[in-house]
Amino acid sequence: MATTKHTSKRASKGTSKPTSQTEGETPAQPEVDPDQQPATLDDCRRCPLWANATQGVPGAGPRRAPIMMLGEQPGDKEDLQGLPFVGPAGALLDDALVEAGVGRKDVYVTNAVKHFKWTPRAKRRMHKTPAQREVDACRYWLDQELESVGAQVIVALGATALKAVLEDPKSRLQDAIGKVIEHGDRLVVATYHPSFALRAPDPETRHRAYAAIVAALQDAKKLAQRRK
């Protein structure tokens, strides 16, 4: 594993643009306060995504954990249950953790964005990638989790998670896979999001993505053990 150092390039805050309810995102002009410091996710109005989500989805795991796994955002099942990684991607992640020899009860699991962003398709709510301004708004919650959990190793699951943890919207997932990135006093290991391993167009790509997730978790375990 190659180790590289990374310097934050956090993007400046942008203004939120209201979108149409028919697009499945938010009602026109929802209440938004980008400078708000809410006490709970239910009270959060830092970006418009709260308006069309069932609830905010916080992280889950031990109060202190050596490894944090960071995904992009809750999916449909996570939005309904209020827990991270409980849908199909979570099941695949559970399999990868077992194969890597990492107990899920020993890691903290969360997402860069805490509300489900979706667009309607027939009767289904389909995932829609969060905008950078929404990732930036949710950094308020990620900073609190990083501080309270005290994880020394962060596994970034996908491009959005990598950009969020490095505070760099120009970060490229393909450039980071297979490397250990020093970011402040933490180590970041990047890999594919489990949903990519589920939905890749061919079996070979799905197998390669799953193997990369397992390898990243194995690397994270070794790095965490060295930092004890």
C-alpha positions as CSV (number, residue, x, y, z in Angstrom):
1,M,0.0,0.0,0.0
2,A,1.4,3.4,-1.0
3,T,0.9,6.2,1.4
4,T,0.3,9.7,0.3
5,K,-0.4,13.0,2.2
6,H,-3.5,15.1,1.4
7,T,-4.2,18.7,2.1
8,S,-7.9,19.8,2.4
9,K,-9.4,21.9,-0.4
10,R,-12.8,22.5,1.1
11,A,-15.2,24.2,-1.4
12,S,-16.9,27.4,-0.4
13,K,-20.5,27.3,0.4
14,G,-23.0,27.8,-2.5
15,T,-26.5,29.0,-2.4
16,S,-29.3,26.4,-2.4
17,K,-31.6,26.4,-5.4
18,P,-35.1,25.3,-4.7
19,T,-36.3,22.4,-7.0
20,S,-39.7,21.1,-8.0
21,Q,-41.6,18.6,-5.9
22,T,-42.4,16.7,-9.1
23,E,-38.7,16.0,-9.5
24,G,-38.8,14.1,-6.2
25,E,-36.3,16.3,-4.4
26,T,-37.8,19.1,-2.4
27,P,-40.9,21.3,-2.4
28,A,-40.5,24.8,-3.7
29,Q,-38.4,27.0,-1.4
30,P,-38.1,24.7,1.7
31,E,-36.8,26.2,4.8
32,V,-33.0,26.3,4.6
33,D,-30.4,27.9,6.9
34,P,-26.9,26.9,5.8
35,D,-25.4,28.5,9.0
36,Q,-27.7,26.6,11.3
37,Q,-26.2,24.6,14.1
38,P,-28.9,22.1,14.9
39,A,-28.9,19.9,18.0
40,T,-30.5,16.9,16.2
41,L,-30.9,15.6,12.7
42,D,-34.6,16.1,12.9
43,D,-34.1,19.8,13.4
44,C,-31.5,20.1,10.5
45,R,-32.3,22.7,7.8
46,R,-28.8,23.2,6.6
47,C,-29.8,22.1,3.1
48,P,-33.1,21.3,1.3
49,L,-32.9,17.5,1.5
50,W,-34.7,17.3,4.8
51,A,-37.9,18.3,3.2
52,N,-38.5,15.2,1.1
53,A,-36.8,12.6,3.3
54,T,-38.6,10.5,5.8
55,Q,-36.0,11.2,8.4
56,G,-32.3,11.9,8.9
57,V,-30.2,8.8,9.2
58,P,-27.4,9.1,11.7
59,G,-24.3,6.8,11.9
60,A,-24.4,3.5,13.9
61,G,-21.7,1.6,15.9
62,P,-19.7,1.8,19.0
63,R,-19.2,5.2,20.7
64,R,-15.5,4.8,20.1
65,A,-14.2,2.8,17.1
66,P,-10.8,2.4,15.4
67,I,-12.4,2.2,11.9
68,M,-15.1,4.4,10.4
69,M,-16.8,3.4,7.2
70,L,-18.2,6.3,5.3
71,G,-20.8,5.9,2.5
72,E,-22.6,8.5,0.3
73,Q,-26.1,8.9,1.6
74,P,-29.0,6.7,2.9
75,G,-31.0,4.7,0.4
76,D,-34.7,4.0,0.3
77,K,-34.6,1.3,3.1
78,E,-32.3,3.3,5.2
79,D,-34.6,6.4,4.9
80,L,-37.5,4.3,6.1
81,Q,-35.7,2.5,8.9
82,G,-33.5,5.3,10.1
83,L,-30.4,3.2,10.1
84,P,-27.3,3.2,7.7
85,F,-26.6,0.3,5.3
86,V,-29.6,-1.9,6.0
87,G,-30.5,-2.4,2.3
88,P,-29.0,-4.6,-0.4
89,A,-25.7,-2.6,-0.3
90,G,-25.5,-3.1,3.4
91,A,-25.9,-6.9,3.0
92,L,-23.1,-6.9,0.5
93,L,-21.0,-4.8,2.9
94,D,-21.7,-7.3,5.7
95,D,-20.4,-10.1,3.5
96,A,-17.3,-8.2,2.7
97,L,-16.7,-7.4,6.4
98,V,-16.9,-11.1,7.2
99,E,-14.5,-12.1,4.4
100,A,-12.1,-9.4,5.5
101,G,-12.2,-10.5,9.1
102,V,-13.7,-7.3,10.4
103,G,-16.7,-7.3,12.8
104,R,-19.4,-4.8,11.9
105,K,-20.0,-4.3,15.7
106,D,-16.4,-3.1,15.9
107,V,-16.7,-0.3,13.2
108,Y,-18.7,2.9,13.0
109,V,-20.9,3.1,9.9
110,T,-22.2,6.4,8.5
111,N,-22.8,8.5,5.4
112,A,-21.5,11.8,4.1
113,V,-25.1,13.0,3.6
114,K,-27.7,12.2,6.2
115,H,-30.9,12.6,4.2
116,F,-32.0,10.5,1.2
117,K,-32.0,12.4,-2.1
118,W,-34.2,10.7,-4.6
119,T,-36.1,11.1,-7.9
120,P,-39.4,9.2,-8.7
121,R,-39.6,6.4,-11.2
122,A,-43.0,4.9,-11.5
123,K,-43.8,3.9,-7.9
124,R,-40.2,3.7,-6.8
125,R,-37.8,6.3,-5.2
126,M,-34.6,6.2,-7.1
127,H,-31.2,7.4,-5.7
128,K,-29.9,10.7,-6.9
129,T,-26.3,11.8,-6.2
130,P,-26.1,14.6,-3.7
131,A,-24.8,17.9,-4.9
132,Q,-21.5,19.2,-3.5
133,R,-23.3,22.0,-1.6
134,E,-25.3,19.3,0.1
135,V,-22.2,17.3,1.0
136,D,-20.7,20.6,2.3
137,A,-23.8,21.3,4.4
138,C,-23.6,17.9,6.0
139,R,-20.0,18.3,6.9
140,Y,-21.4,19.8,10.2
141,W,-22.5,16.3,11.2
142,L,-19.5,14.4,9.8
143,D,-17.1,16.6,11.8
144,Q,-19.0,15.8,15.0
145,E,-18.8,12.0,14.2
146,L,-15.1,12.1,13.4
147,E,-14.5,13.9,16.7
148,S,-16.7,11.7,18.9
149,V,-15.9,8.3,17.4
150,G,-12.1,8.9,17.3
151,A,-11.5,6.6,14.3
152,Q,-7.9,6.5,13.2
153,V,-8.8,4.8,9.8
154,I,-11.6,6.0,7.5
155,V,-12.8,3.7,4.7
156,A,-14.3,5.9,2.1
157,L,-17.0,3.9,0.2
158,G,-17.2,5.7,-3.2
159,A,-16.4,9.0,-4.7
160,T,-18.8,11.2,-2.7
161,A,-17.5,9.8,0.6
162,L,-13.9,10.3,-0.5
163,K,-14.5,14.0,-1.5
164,A,-16.3,14.5,1.8
165,V,-13.7,13.1,4.1
166,L,-10.8,14.7,2.3
167,E,-12.8,18.0,2.0
168,D,-11.7,18.1,-1.6
169,P,-14.4,18.1,-4.4
170,K,-11.7,17.4,-7.0
171,S,-10.6,14.1,-5.4
172,R,-10.8,11.1,-7.8
173,L,-11.7,7.7,-6.6
174,Q,-9.7,5.8,-9.2
175,D,-6.6,7.8,-8.2
176,A,-7.1,6.8,-4.5
177,I,-7.9,3.1,-4.7
178,G,-5.0,1.0,-3.5
179,K,-3.4,3.8,-1.6
180,V,-3.3,5.0,2.0
181,I,-3.9,8.7,2.2
182,E,-2.7,10.7,5.2
183,H,-5.3,13.3,6.0
184,G,-4.5,15.2,9.2
185,D,-4.0,12.7,12.0
186,R,-6.2,10.0,10.2
187,L,-5.6,7.5,7.4
188,V,-8.0,7.2,4.6
189,V,-8.5,4.1,2.5
190,A,-10.8,4.4,-0.5
191,T,-12.8,1.8,-2.4
192,Y,-16.0,1.3,-4.3
193,H,-19.4,1.8,-2.8
194,P,-21.1,-1.6,-2.3
195,S,-24.0,-0.4,-4.6
196,F,-21.5,-0.3,-7.5
197,A,-20.5,-3.9,-6.8
198,L,-24.2,-4.8,-6.9
199,R,-25.2,-2.8,-10.1
200,A,-22.1,-3.0,-12.3
201,P,-23.0,-4.0,-15.8
202,D,-21.2,-7.4,-16.0
203,P,-20.1,-10.2,-13.6
204,E,-16.4,-9.5,-14.0
205,T,-16.7,-5.9,-12.9
206,R,-19.0,-6.8,-10.0
207,H,-16.4,-9.4,-8.9
208,R,-13.5,-6.9,-9.2
209,A,-15.4,-4.3,-7.3
210,Y,-16.3,-6.7,-4.5
211,A,-12.7,-7.9,-4.2
212,A,-11.5,-4.3,-4.0
213,I,-13.9,-3.6,-1.1
214,V,-12.7,-6.7,0.8
215,A,-9.1,-5.7,0.2
216,A,-9.7,-2.1,1.5
217,L,-11.3,-3.5,4.6
218,Q,-8.4,-5.8,5.2
219,D,-6.0,-2.9,4.7
220,A,-8.0,-0.8,7.2
221,K,-7.9,-3.6,9.8
222,K,-4.1,-3.8,9.5
223,L,-3.7,0.0,9.7
224,A,-6.0,0.2,12.8
225,Q,-4.0,-2.6,14.5
226,R,-0.7,-0.7,13.9
227,R,-2.2,2.4,15.5
228,K,-3.3,0.8,18.7
